Each structure stands twice: as structure tokens, then as C-alpha cells.
Amino acid sequence: MIPKSKEIIVTTPHAGAAEVAVRAGLMGLRTNHEILGVVENMAYFVCPGCREKAYVFGQGGGERVARDLQTELLAQIPISNLGLETTSPFDTGGTQRESYQRLAEWVMSAVRLRG
């Protein structure tokens, strides 16, 4: 009764969030949905001064979800610079823009190929 669809499972690096995301993905698989992949949101924070990554919520959640669902990790989206940036994540120069752009291009390509 549930229409067939394609899913992107979103998680954070935290183990608890990853566990919930795996359960959601397994439900999608049980209802014959296609899992396109996993996106890890809030994967890290980029220090605006030194440009180093800080893993505020831990690491590995996205990889775990992708492994458990036998799919791929499509993107690790950084945390915005908490008001330190004056740009939108989609404007040129935003730390998140490149991650969103690559993800959008991958999804468009995958949907075209898989119908």
C-alpha cells in the first residue's frame, strides 16, 4: 500500500542518532524502498580562524549507518559557523556549499540513472 520511493537516510555522527537512522532505513527496505545512500549532517565544525575540523558530535555515525544498510555515505555536511559566516550555506564561500552542491549533483545523477 505504500508507494515505491527512493530514500536518502540522514543521521548525525552521534551513535544514538545513527541507531535511529538504521531503523528508519531498515523500515524503508522492508517496504521495498530503494535506499540511495546516507547523509551525515552536523559532521564537523570548521574553525573559521585555523580551518581545522572539530568533531563536536563524535565521528562514525554516517559510516555505521551506510555499512549497516549496505549502501554508501553520500555526504558529510559540516555545521555552519554558528553565525560567524555572513553568507547563506548556498552562497559562494559558505563552508556548507560545496557539500550540498556535490550531494545535489549526485542525487540528480542517481535519479536519472535509476529512473
A tleap script that builds the chain and sets N, CA, C and O, in Angstrom:
source leaprc.protein.ff14SB
mol = sequence {
  NMET ILE PRO LYS SER LYS GLU ILE ILE VAL
  THR THR PRO HIE ALA GLY ALA ALA GLU VAL
  ALA VAL ARG ALA GLY LEU MET GLY LEU ARG
  THR ASN HIE GLU ILE LEU GLY VAL VAL GLU
  ASN MET ALA TYR PHE VAL CYS PRO GLY CYS
  ARG GLU LYS ALA TYR VAL PHE GLY GLN GLY
  GLY GLY GLU ARG VAL ALA ARG ASP LEU GLN
  THR GLU LEU LEU ALA GLN ILE PRO ILE SER
  ASN LEU GLY LEU GLU THR THR SER PRO PHE
  ASP THR GLY GLY THR GLN ARG GLU SER TYR
  GLN ARG LEU ALA GLU TRP VAL MET SER ALA
  VAL ARG LEU ARG CGLY
}
set mol.1.N position { 0.820 -1.205 0.000 }
set mol.1.CA position { 0.000 0.000 0.000 }
set mol.1.C position { 0.862 1.266 0.000 }
set mol.1.O position { 0.397 2.331 -0.406 }
set mol.2.N position { 2.114 1.153 0.453 }
set mol.2.CA position { 2.989 2.318 0.487 }
set mol.2.C position { 3.626 2.469 -0.891 }
set mol.2.O position { 4.192 1.510 -1.415 }
set mol.3.N position { 3.542 3.674 -1.492 }
set mol.3.CA position { 4.128 3.854 -2.817 }
set mol.3.C position { 5.641 3.630 -2.802 }
set mol.3.O position { 6.323 3.947 -1.828 }
set mol.4.N position { 6.144 3.079 -3.898 }
set mol.4.CA position { 7.578 2.850 -4.010 }
set mol.4.C position { 8.279 4.200 -4.094 }
set mol.4.O position { 7.821 5.103 -4.794 }
set mol.5.N position { 9.383 4.332 -3.380 }
set mol.5.CA position { 10.129 5.591 -3.411 }
set mol.5.C position { 11.607 5.331 -3.189 }
set mol.5.O position { 12.023 4.230 -2.829 }
set mol.6.N position { 12.379 6.366 -3.412 }
set mol.6.CA position { 13.811 6.340 -3.156 }
set mol.6.C position { 14.051 7.160 -1.892 }
set mol.6.O position { 13.416 8.195 -1.691 }
set mol.7.N position { 14.962 6.701 -1.044 }
set mol.7.CA position { 15.208 7.390 0.215 }
set mol.7.C position { 16.677 7.740 0.368 }
set mol.7.O position { 17.564 7.008 -0.072 }
set mol.8.N position { 16.902 8.861 0.994 }
set mol.8.CA position { 18.222 9.229 1.487 }
set mol.8.C position { 18.069 9.272 3.002 }
set mol.8.O position { 17.240 10.013 3.532 }
set mol.9.N position { 18.871 8.476 3.687 }
set mol.9.CA position { 18.795 8.410 5.150 }
set mol.9.C position { 19.750 9.463 5.712 }
set mol.9.O position { 20.918 9.525 5.327 }
set mol.10.N position { 19.243 10.281 6.617 }
set mol.10.CA position { 20.047 11.355 7.212 }
set mol.10.C position { 20.277 11.044 8.685 }
set mol.10.O position { 19.359 10.653 9.405 }
set mol.11.N position { 21.515 11.224 9.113 }
set mol.11.CA position { 21.886 10.992 10.506 }
set mol.11.C position { 22.850 12.082 10.944 }
set mol.11.O position { 23.209 12.960 10.159 }
set mol.12.N position { 23.259 12.019 12.186 }
set mol.12.CA position { 24.367 12.830 12.690 }
set mol.12.C position { 25.451 11.852 13.126 }
set mol.12.O position { 25.215 10.644 13.114 }
set mol.13.N position { 26.614 12.325 13.504 }
set mol.13.CA position { 27.679 11.416 13.922 }
set mol.13.C position { 27.391 10.664 15.221 }
set mol.13.O position { 28.026 9.645 15.495 }
set mol.14.N position { 26.457 11.145 16.011 }
set mol.14.CA position { 26.175 10.566 17.323 }
set mol.14.C position { 25.633 9.139 17.189 }
set mol.14.O position { 24.818 8.864 16.308 }
set mol.15.N position { 26.080 8.245 18.051 }
set mol.15.CA position { 25.684 6.832 17.995 }
set mol.15.C position { 24.173 6.645 18.130 }
set mol.15.O position { 23.596 5.799 17.446 }
set mol.16.N position { 23.532 7.416 18.994 }
set mol.16.CA position { 22.082 7.293 19.171 }
set mol.16.C position { 21.318 7.672 17.909 }
set mol.16.O position { 20.353 7.007 17.534 }
set mol.17.N position { 21.752 8.734 17.265 }
set mol.17.CA position { 21.107 9.150 16.014 }
set mol.17.C position { 21.338 8.117 14.923 }
set mol.17.O position { 20.443 7.835 14.128 }
set mol.18.N position { 22.533 7.555 14.887 }
set mol.18.CA position { 22.838 6.529 13.886 }
set mol.18.C position { 21.942 5.306 14.069 }
set mol.18.O position { 21.474 4.723 13.091 }
set mol.19.N position { 21.709 4.925 15.301 }
set mol.19.CA position { 20.847 3.769 15.575 }
set mol.19.C position { 19.427 4.009 15.062 }
set mol.19.O position { 18.828 3.121 14.454 }
set mol.20.N position { 18.894 5.192 15.302 }
set mol.20.CA position { 17.554 5.533 14.828 }
set mol.20.C position { 17.529 5.555 13.295 }
set mol.20.O position { 16.569 5.088 12.682 }
set mol.21.N position { 18.569 6.091 12.688 }
set mol.21.CA position { 18.636 6.156 11.224 }
set mol.21.C position { 18.686 4.756 10.609 }
set mol.21.O position { 18.063 4.517 9.574 }
set mol.22.N position { 19.414 3.835 11.229 }
set mol.22.CA position { 19.458 2.458 10.730 }
set mol.22.C position { 18.059 1.847 10.780 }
set mol.22.O position { 17.627 1.201 9.826 }
set mol.23.N position { 17.354 2.051 11.890 }
set mol.23.CA position { 15.993 1.504 11.999 }
set mol.23.C position { 15.083 2.087 10.922 }
set mol.23.O position { 14.281 1.363 10.332 }
set mol.24.N position { 15.198 3.379 10.664 }
set mol.24.CA position { 14.382 4.013 9.617 }
set mol.24.C position { 14.729 3.431 8.249 }
set mol.24.O position { 13.840 3.165 7.439 }
set mol.25.N position { 16.017 3.235 7.994 }
set mol.25.CA position { 16.426 2.647 6.724 }
set mol.25.C position { 15.946 1.221 6.557 }
set mol.25.O position { 15.529 0.831 5.467 }
set mol.26.N position { 15.998 0.432 7.630 }
set mol.26.CA position { 15.510 -0.950 7.558 }
set mol.26.C position { 14.010 -0.991 7.277 }
set mol.26.O position { 13.536 -1.867 6.553 }
set mol.27.N position { 13.267 -0.048 7.846 }
set mol.27.CA position { 11.838 0.024 7.554 }
set mol.27.C position { 11.626 0.358 6.082 }
set mol.27.O position { 10.740 -0.205 5.438 }
set mol.28.N position { 12.428 1.264 5.553 }
set mol.28.CA position { 12.338 1.577 4.135 }
set mol.28.C position { 12.608 0.362 3.270 }
set mol.28.O position { 11.904 0.128 2.287 }
set mol.29.N position { 13.610 -0.407 3.624 }
set mol.29.CA position { 13.925 -1.614 2.854 }
set mol.29.C position { 12.797 -2.640 2.946 }
set mol.29.O position { 12.479 -3.308 1.963 }
set mol.30.N position { 12.198 -2.762 4.123 }
set mol.30.CA position { 11.091 -3.720 4.299 }
set mol.30.C position { 9.864 -3.346 3.467 }
set mol.30.O position { 9.051 -4.206 3.125 }
set mol.31.N position { 9.738 -2.069 3.148 }
set mol.31.CA position { 8.600 -1.617 2.349 }
set mol.31.C position { 9.001 -1.428 0.881 }
set mol.31.O position { 8.337 -0.718 0.125 }
set mol.32.N position { 10.101 -2.081 0.501 }
set mol.32.CA position { 10.591 -2.078 -0.883 }
set mol.32.C position { 10.984 -0.698 -1.408 }
set mol.32.O position { 10.856 -0.422 -2.601 }
set mol.33.N position { 11.457 0.155 -0.522 }
set mol.33.CA position { 12.001 1.434 -0.958 }
set mol.33.C position { 13.475 1.234 -1.294 }
set mol.33.O position { 14.142 0.363 -0.735 }
set mol.34.N position { 13.963 2.046 -2.204 }
set mol.34.CA position { 15.376 1.994 -2.564 }
set mol.34.C position { 16.132 3.015 -1.716 }
set mol.34.O position { 15.784 4.196 -1.709 }
set mol.35.N position { 17.152 2.569 -1.011 }
set mol.35.CA position { 17.990 3.474 -0.231 }
set mol.35.C position { 19.102 3.965 -1.156 }
set mol.35.O position { 19.959 3.184 -1.572 }
set mol.36.N position { 19.088 5.262 -1.477 }
set mol.36.CA position { 20.109 5.828 -2.348 }
set mol.36.C position { 21.439 5.978 -1.622 }
set mol.36.O position { 22.500 5.844 -2.231 }
set mol.37.N position { 21.384 6.253 -0.328 }
set mol.37.CA position { 22.598 6.436 0.445 }
set mol.37.C position { 22.304 7.160 1.750 }
set mol.37.O position { 21.153 7.347 2.144 }
set mol.38.N position { 23.379 7.557 2.399 }
set mol.38.CA position { 23.310 8.176 3.727 }
set mol.38.C position { 23.990 9.536 3.693 }
set mol.38.O position { 25.028 9.707 3.054 }
set mol.39.N position { 23.401 10.492 4.382 }
set mol.39.CA position { 23.999 11.810 4.574 }
set mol.39.C position { 24.217 11.998 6.067 }
set mol.39.O position { 23.306 11.789 6.868 }
set mol.40.N position { 25.421 12.389 6.432 }
set mol.40.CA position { 25.732 12.694 7.834 }
set mol.40.C position { 25.706 14.207 7.996 }
set mol.40.O position { 26.584 14.904 7.489 }
set mol.41.N position { 24.698 14.718 8.703 }
set mol.41.CA position { 24.560 16.145 8.948 }
set mol.41.C position { 25.303 16.503 10.237 }
set mol.41.O position { 25.459 15.659 11.120 }
set mol.42.N position { 25.749 17.722 10.342 }
set mol.42.CA position { 26.494 18.208 11.516 }
set mol.42.C position { 27.718 17.330 11.783 }
set mol.42.O position { 28.039 17.017 12.929 }
set mol.43.N position { 28.392 16.943 10.698 }
set mol.43.CA position { 29.509 16.007 10.795 }
set mol.43.C position { 30.715 16.601 11.521 }
set mol.43.O position { 31.415 15.900 12.250 }
set mol.44.N position { 30.948 17.879 11.319 }
set mol.44.CA position { 32.099 18.540 11.948 }
set mol.44.C position { 31.896 20.046 11.882 }
set mol.44.O position { 31.027 20.538 11.161 }
set mol.45.N position { 32.694 20.755 12.629 }
set mol.45.CA position { 32.706 22.224 12.636 }
set mol.45.C position { 34.059 22.663 12.110 }
set mol.45.O position { 35.090 22.163 12.561 }
set mol.46.N position { 34.072 23.595 11.160 }
set mol.46.CA position { 35.330 24.121 10.634 }
set mol.46.C position { 35.635 25.432 11.349 }
set mol.46.O position { 34.872 26.393 11.256 }
set mol.47.N position { 36.754 25.462 12.062 }
set mol.47.CA position { 37.175 26.677 12.769 }
set mol.47.C position { 37.447 27.776 11.740 }
set mol.47.O position { 38.258 27.583 10.835 }
set mol.48.N position { 36.776 28.928 11.867 }
set mol.48.CA position { 36.969 29.977 10.879 }
set mol.48.C position { 38.375 30.575 10.903 }
set mol.48.O position { 38.824 31.136 9.904 }
set mol.49.N position { 39.069 30.462 12.026 }
set mol.49.CA position { 40.417 31.019 12.119 }
set mol.49.C position { 41.488 30.109 11.556 }
set mol.49.O position { 42.275 30.513 10.701 }
set mol.50.N position { 41.512 28.873 12.043 }
set mol.50.CA position { 42.590 27.952 11.652 }
set mol.50.C position { 42.172 26.950 10.577 }
set mol.50.O position { 43.018 26.252 10.018 }
set mol.51.N position { 40.857 26.875 10.280 }
set mol.51.CA position { 40.308 25.982 9.251 }
set mol.51.C position { 40.387 24.498 9.612 }
set mol.51.O position { 40.174 23.643 8.754 }
set mol.52.N position { 40.691 24.187 10.871 }
set mol.52.CA position { 40.736 22.780 11.293 }
set mol.52.C position { 39.323 22.303 11.620 }
set mol.52.O position { 38.449 23.089 11.984 }
set mol.53.N position { 39.126 20.993 11.480 }
set mol.53.CA position { 37.834 20.395 11.766 }
set mol.53.C position { 37.759 19.957 13.226 }
set mol.53.O position { 38.700 19.365 13.756 }
set mol.54.N position { 36.639 20.253 13.864 }
set mol.54.CA position { 36.363 19.774 15.220 }
set mol.54.C position { 35.115 18.901 15.127 }
set mol.54.O position { 34.098 19.322 14.577 }
set mol.55.N position { 35.195 17.693 15.662 }
set mol.55.CA position { 34.096 16.726 15.592 }
set mol.55.C position { 33.263 16.833 16.865 }
set mol.55.O position { 33.409 16.037 17.793 }
set mol.56.N position { 32.392 17.829 16.886 }
set mol.56.CA position { 31.619 18.205 18.066 }
set mol.56.C position { 30.713 17.074 18.550 }
set mol.56.O position { 30.569 16.877 19.756 }
set mol.57.N position { 30.100 16.331 17.630 }
set mol.57.CA position { 29.154 15.276 17.993 }
set mol.57.C position { 29.746 13.885 17.812 }
set mol.57.O position { 29.004 12.908 17.713 }
set mol.58.N position { 31.057 13.782 17.768 }
set mol.58.CA position { 31.716 12.499 17.580 }
set mol.58.C position { 31.926 12.198 16.108 }
set mol.58.O position { 31.738 13.062 15.251 }
set mol.59.N position { 32.316 10.972 15.827 }
set mol.59.CA position { 32.582 10.551 14.458 }
set mol.59.C position { 32.043 9.149 14.230 }
set mol.59.O position { 31.897 8.361 15.164 }
set mol.60.N position { 31.751 8.852 12.972 }
set mol.60.CA position { 31.436 7.484 12.603 }
set mol.60.C position { 29.976 7.146 12.419 }
set mol.60.O position { 29.669 6.058 11.931 }
set mol.61.N position { 29.060 8.026 12.785 }
set mol.61.CA position { 27.642 7.704 12.665 }
set mol.61.C position { 27.214 7.435 11.230 }
set mol.61.O position { 26.514 6.460 10.961 }
set mol.62.N position { 27.628 8.287 10.320 }
set mol.62.CA position { 27.263 8.111 8.923 }
set mol.62.C position { 27.839 6.843 8.324 }
set mol.62.O position { 27.160 6.128 7.587 }
set mol.63.N position { 29.099 6.568 8.647 }
set mol.63.CA position { 29.735 5.347 8.147 }
set mol.63.C position { 29.019 4.106 8.680 }
set mol.63.O position { 28.817 3.137 7.947 }
set mol.64.N position { 28.640 4.139 9.944 }
set mol.64.CA position { 27.947 2.987 10.543 }
set mol.64.C position { 26.609 2.742 9.856 }
set mol.64.O position { 26.274 1.604 9.528 }
set mol.65.N position { 25.844 3.813 9.638 }
set mol.65.CA position { 24.537 3.668 9.006 }
set mol.65.C position { 24.698 3.116 7.592 }
set mol.65.O position { 23.979 2.198 7.195 }
set mol.66.N position { 25.636 3.670 6.837 }
set mol.66.CA position { 25.870 3.199 5.469 }
set mol.66.C position { 26.272 1.723 5.461 }
set mol.66.O position { 25.797 0.950 4.630 }
set mol.67.N position { 27.139 1.343 6.379 }
set mol.67.CA position { 27.580 -0.053 6.458 }
set mol.67.C position { 26.410 -0.974 6.809 }
set mol.67.O position { 26.212 -2.007 6.169 }
set mol.68.N position { 25.643 -0.597 7.821 }
set mol.68.CA position { 24.533 -1.443 8.269 }
set mol.68.C position { 23.440 -1.579 7.209 }
set mol.68.O position { 22.761 -2.604 7.145 }
set mol.69.N position { 23.271 -0.554 6.382 }
set mol.69.CA position { 22.247 -0.597 5.336 }
set mol.69.C position { 22.814 -1.038 3.985 }
set mol.69.O position { 22.102 -1.085 2.983 }
set mol.70.N position { 24.100 -1.356 3.980 }
set mol.70.CA position { 24.791 -1.812 2.768 }
set mol.70.C position { 24.620 -0.818 1.620 }
set mol.70.O position { 24.237 -1.182 0.508 }
set mol.71.N position { 24.911 0.429 1.918 }
set mol.71.CA position { 24.840 1.497 0.931 }
set mol.71.C position { 26.051 2.391 1.121 }
set mol.71.O position { 26.985 2.021 1.833 }
set mol.72.N position { 26.051 3.549 0.503 }
set mol.72.CA position { 27.215 4.414 0.612 }
set mol.72.C position { 26.924 5.699 1.380 }
set mol.72.O position { 25.788 6.167 1.446 }
set mol.73.N position { 27.974 6.244 1.947 }
set mol.73.CA position { 27.898 7.541 2.611 }
set mol.73.C position { 28.049 8.594 1.517 }
set mol.73.O position { 29.115 8.717 0.914 }
set mol.74.N position { 26.993 9.348 1.262 }
set mol.74.CA position { 26.976 10.302 0.157 }
set mol.74.C position { 27.639 11.621 0.503 }
set mol.74.O position { 28.302 12.226 -0.340 }
set mol.75.N position { 27.464 12.076 1.744 }
set mol.75.CA position { 27.998 13.388 2.123 }
set mol.75.C position { 28.120 13.492 3.627 }
set mol.75.O position { 27.379 12.867 4.385 }
set mol.76.N position { 29.080 14.302 4.031 }
set mol.76.CA position { 29.225 14.705 5.427 }
set mol.76.C position { 29.126 16.222 5.438 }
set mol.76.O position { 30.056 16.924 5.042 }
set mol.77.N position { 27.987 16.712 5.896 }
set mol.77.CA position { 27.695 18.150 5.870 }
set mol.77.C position { 28.216 18.779 7.157 }
set mol.77.O position { 27.872 18.333 8.251 }
set mol.78.N position { 29.053 19.824 7.029 }
set mol.78.CA position { 29.575 20.464 8.240 }
set mol.78.C position { 28.524 21.318 8.941 }
set mol.78.O position { 27.520 21.710 8.347 }
set mol.79.N position { 28.776 21.592 10.198 }
set mol.79.CA position { 27.951 22.528 10.967 }
set mol.79.C position { 28.275 23.920 10.456 }
set mol.79.O position { 29.433 24.216 10.162 }
set mol.80.N position { 27.260 24.784 10.345 }
set mol.80.CA position { 27.551 26.157 9.932 }
set mol.80.C position { 28.374 26.823 11.023 }
set mol.80.O position { 28.417 26.351 12.159 }
set mol.81.N position { 29.001 27.881 10.682 }
set mol.81.CA position { 29.863 28.558 11.646 }
set mol.81.C position { 29.082 29.392 12.648 }
set mol.81.O position { 29.539 30.446 13.089 }
set mol.82.N position { 27.893 28.904 13.003 }
set mol.82.CA position { 27.106 29.439 14.119 }
set mol.82.C position { 27.021 30.954 14.120 }
set mol.82.O position { 27.271 31.599 15.139 }
set mol.83.N position { 26.663 31.522 12.967 }
set mol.83.CA position { 26.522 32.969 12.880 }
set mol.83.C position { 27.814 33.690 12.585 }
set mol.83.O position { 27.804 34.909 12.410 }
set mol.84.N position { 28.927 32.981 12.524 }
set mol.84.CA position { 30.205 33.622 12.229 }
set mol.84.C position { 30.341 33.927 10.743 }
set mol.84.O position { 31.108 34.808 10.353 }
set mol.85.N position { 29.596 33.199 9.916 }
set mol.85.CA position { 29.594 33.468 8.487 }
set mol.85.C position { 28.464 34.434 8.184 }
set mol.85.O position { 27.412 34.389 8.821 }
set mol.86.N position { 28.677 35.286 7.236 }
set mol.86.CA position { 27.628 36.220 6.851 }
set mol.86.C position { 26.863 35.706 5.643 }
set mol.86.O position { 25.886 36.325 5.223 }
set mol.87.N position { 27.289 34.588 5.079 }
set mol.87.CA position { 26.642 34.070 3.883 }
set mol.87.C position { 25.686 32.935 4.226 }
set mol.87.O position { 25.783 32.312 5.283 }
set mol.88.N position { 24.777 32.689 3.320 }
set mol.88.CA position { 23.904 31.524 3.404 }
set mol.88.C position { 24.745 30.300 3.077 }
set mol.88.O position { 25.771 30.434 2.410 }
set mol.89.N position { 24.347 29.105 3.524 }
set mol.89.CA position { 25.108 27.911 3.166 }
set mol.89.C position { 25.163 27.684 1.661 }
set mol.89.O position { 26.012 26.935 1.178 }
set mol.90.N position { 24.266 28.324 0.918 }
set mol.90.CA position { 24.202 28.119 -0.518 }
set mol.90.C position { 24.938 29.194 -1.300 }
set mol.90.O position { 25.087 29.059 -2.514 }
set mol.91.N position { 25.405 30.260 -0.651 }
set mol.91.CA position { 26.169 31.305 -1.330 }
set mol.91.C position { 27.596 30.848 -1.539 }
set mol.91.O position { 28.114 30.012 -0.798 }
set mol.92.N position { 28.221 31.401 -2.552 }
set mol.92.CA position { 29.634 31.112 -2.793 }
set mol.92.C position { 30.429 31.507 -1.555 }
set mol.92.O position { 30.254 32.604 -1.024 }
set mol.93.N position { 31.286 30.632 -1.104 }
set mol.93.CA position { 32.123 30.925 0.045 }
set mol.93.C position { 31.646 30.309 1.342 }
set mol.93.O position { 32.427 30.224 2.290 }
set mol.94.N position { 30.388 29.871 1.430 }
set mol.94.CA position { 29.897 29.237 2.650 }
set mol.94.C position { 30.558 27.877 2.833 }
set mol.94.O position { 30.804 27.177 1.851 }
set mol.95.N position { 30.849 27.490 4.069 }
set mol.95.CA position { 31.541 26.215 4.309 }
set mol.95.C position { 30.689 25.008 3.949 }
set mol.95.O position { 31.229 23.935 3.681 }
set mol.96.N position { 29.378 25.160 3.939 }
set mol.96.CA position { 28.499 24.040 3.631 }
set mol.96.C position { 28.211 23.901 2.133 }
set mol.96.O position { 27.801 22.831 1.681 }
set mol.97.N position { 28.416 24.949 1.377 }
set mol.97.CA position { 28.002 24.995 -0.023 }
set mol.97.C position { 28.555 23.831 -0.842 }
set mol.97.O position { 27.804 23.173 -1.562 }
set mol.98.N position { 29.828 23.574 -0.744 }
set mol.98.CA position { 30.451 22.520 -1.548 }
set mol.98.C position { 29.836 21.149 -1.246 }
set mol.98.O position { 29.596 20.362 -2.162 }
set mol.99.N position { 29.583 20.865 0.022 }
set mol.99.CA position { 28.970 19.590 0.394 }
set mol.99.C position { 27.569 19.462 -0.182 }
set mol.99.O position { 27.214 18.417 -0.727 }
set mol.100.N position { 26.772 20.519 -0.065 }
set mol.100.CA position { 25.411 20.493 -0.618 }
set mol.100.C position { 25.445 20.370 -2.142 }
set mol.100.O position { 24.642 19.641 -2.725 }
set mol.101.N position { 26.367 21.076 -2.780 }
set mol.101.CA position { 26.454 21.049 -4.235 }
set mol.101.C position { 26.794 19.644 -4.739 }
set mol.101.O position { 26.148 19.143 -5.660 }
set mol.102.N position { 27.803 19.007 -4.141 }
set mol.102.CA position { 28.178 17.642 -4.543 }
set mol.102.C position { 27.026 16.669 -4.308 }
set mol.102.O position { 26.756 15.812 -5.150 }
set mol.103.N position { 26.350 16.796 -3.176 }
set mol.103.CA position { 25.227 15.922 -2.869 }
set mol.103.C position { 24.108 16.107 -3.893 }
set mol.103.O position { 23.572 15.124 -4.403 }
set mol.104.N position { 23.753 17.346 -4.196 }
set mol.104.CA position { 22.681 17.613 -5.156 }
set mol.104.C position { 23.024 17.044 -6.528 }
set mol.104.O position { 22.165 16.456 -7.186 }
set mol.105.N position { 24.257 17.210 -6.961 }
set mol.105.CA position { 24.673 16.671 -8.255 }
set mol.105.C position { 24.599 15.149 -8.254 }
set mol.105.O position { 24.161 14.549 -9.235 }
set mol.106.N position { 25.022 14.524 -7.165 }
set mol.106.CA position { 24.985 13.062 -7.086 }
set mol.106.C position { 23.536 12.569 -7.136 }
set mol.106.O position { 23.226 11.616 -7.851 }
set mol.107.N position { 22.654 13.221 -6.376 }
set mol.107.CA position { 21.251 12.787 -6.344 }
set mol.107.C position { 20.616 12.950 -7.726 }
set mol.107.O position { 19.913 12.050 -8.184 }
set mol.108.N position { 20.847 14.063 -8.387 }
set mol.108.CA position { 20.279 14.265 -9.730 }
set mol.108.C position { 20.758 13.174 -10.692 }
set mol.108.O position { 19.973 12.639 -11.475 }
set mol.109.N position { 22.030 12.855 -10.626 }
set mol.109.CA position { 22.589 11.827 -11.494 }
set mol.109.C position { 22.008 10.449 -11.164 }
set mol.109.O position { 21.645 9.698 -12.069 }
set mol.110.N position { 21.920 10.118 -9.891 }
set mol.110.CA position { 21.406 8.816 -9.465 }
set mol.110.C position { 19.945 8.645 -9.852 }
set mol.110.O position { 19.544 7.565 -10.287 }
set mol.111.N position { 19.151 9.683 -9.702 }
set mol.111.CA position { 17.734 9.592 -10.033 }
set mol.111.C position { 17.558 9.418 -11.538 }
set mol.111.O position { 16.691 8.664 -11.979 }
set mol.112.N position { 18.370 10.104 -12.319 }
set mol.112.CA position { 18.307 9.942 -13.780 }
set mol.112.C position { 18.666 8.508 -14.187 }
set mol.112.O position { 17.985 7.906 -15.018 }
set mol.113.N position { 19.729 7.970 -13.601 }
set mol.113.CA position { 20.197 6.637 -13.957 }
set mol.113.C position { 19.239 5.529 -13.509 }
set mol.113.O position { 19.038 4.542 -14.217 }
set mol.114.N position { 18.658 5.710 -12.330 }
set mol.114.CA position { 17.821 4.658 -11.746 }
set mol.114.C position { 16.343 4.817 -12.072 }
set mol.114.O position { 15.534 3.936 -11.781 }
set mol.115.N position { 16.004 5.938 -12.672 }
set mol.115.CA position { 14.603 6.153 -13.066 }
set mol.115.C position { 13.718 6.526 -11.992 }
set mol.115.O position { 12.524 6.729 -12.217 }
savepdb mol mol.pdb
quit
